[in-house]
Amino acid sequence: MPSSLPVLSGREIVQALENFGWQVVRQSASHIIMVKEGEQVTLSVPDHREVARGTLRSLIRAAGLTVQEDEQ
């Protein structure tokens, strides 16, 4: 059964991704751009007070994580 994701701010998501080795490289308008060495993917995290759960789920997948890993 899929667990419900919390509503987080863009800054909270950035902090969580940094725990998994992602680094902020720049901010372009209202989006924070993150990269990870050895990964071809670039993450674009919206710098909003509340990020939609679907967007959060998409970022988790793009980062190569699972919802269970992100909850730890």
C-alpha positions as CSV (number, residue, x, y, z in Angstrom):
1,M,0.0,0.0,0.0
2,P,1.6,3.3,-1.0
3,S,2.2,5.7,1.8
4,S,1.0,9.2,1.6
5,L,3.8,11.7,1.1
6,P,3.9,14.8,3.3
7,V,3.6,18.3,1.9
8,L,7.1,19.8,2.0
9,S,8.6,23.1,1.0
10,G,11.2,23.2,-1.8
11,R,13.9,24.0,0.8
12,E,12.9,21.0,2.9
13,I,13.2,18.8,-0.2
14,V,16.6,20.2,-1.0
15,Q,17.8,19.4,2.5
16,A,16.5,15.9,2.2
17,L,18.2,15.4,-1.2
18,E,21.5,16.8,0.1
19,N,21.5,13.9,2.7
20,F,21.6,11.5,-0.3
21,G,24.6,13.3,-2.0
22,W,22.8,15.8,-4.2
23,Q,24.3,19.3,-4.4
24,V,22.8,22.6,-5.2
25,V,24.6,24.1,-8.2
26,R,22.5,27.2,-8.9
27,Q,19.1,28.7,-8.6
28,S,17.2,29.6,-11.8
29,A,14.2,31.9,-11.0
30,S,12.0,29.9,-8.7
31,H,13.7,26.6,-9.2
32,I,16.8,25.1,-7.4
33,I,19.0,23.0,-9.7
34,M,20.7,20.0,-8.1
35,V,23.3,17.5,-9.5
36,K,25.0,14.5,-8.1
37,E,28.4,13.2,-9.2
38,G,28.1,10.1,-11.4
39,E,24.4,10.8,-12.2
40,Q,23.3,12.1,-15.6
41,V,20.1,13.5,-14.2
42,T,19.7,17.1,-13.1
43,L,16.9,17.8,-10.6
44,S,14.9,21.0,-10.7
45,V,13.3,21.6,-7.3
46,P,10.6,24.3,-7.2
47,D,11.4,26.8,-4.5
48,H,7.8,27.0,-3.3
49,R,6.3,27.0,0.2
50,E,4.4,23.9,-0.7
51,V,5.4,21.4,-3.4
52,A,2.7,19.2,-4.8
53,R,2.9,15.5,-3.8
54,G,3.1,14.4,-7.4
55,T,6.1,16.7,-8.0
56,L,7.8,15.3,-4.9
57,R,7.1,11.7,-6.0
58,S,8.6,12.6,-9.5
59,L,11.7,14.1,-7.8
60,I,12.2,11.0,-5.7
61,R,12.0,8.8,-8.7
62,A,14.4,11.0,-10.8
63,A,16.9,10.9,-7.9
64,G,16.9,7.2,-8.1
65,L,15.3,6.8,-4.6
66,T,12.1,5.2,-3.4
67,V,9.5,6.6,-1.2
68,Q,10.6,4.3,1.7
69,E,14.2,5.6,1.5
70,D,13.1,9.2,1.5
71,E,11.0,8.6,4.7
72,Q,14.0,7.4,6.7
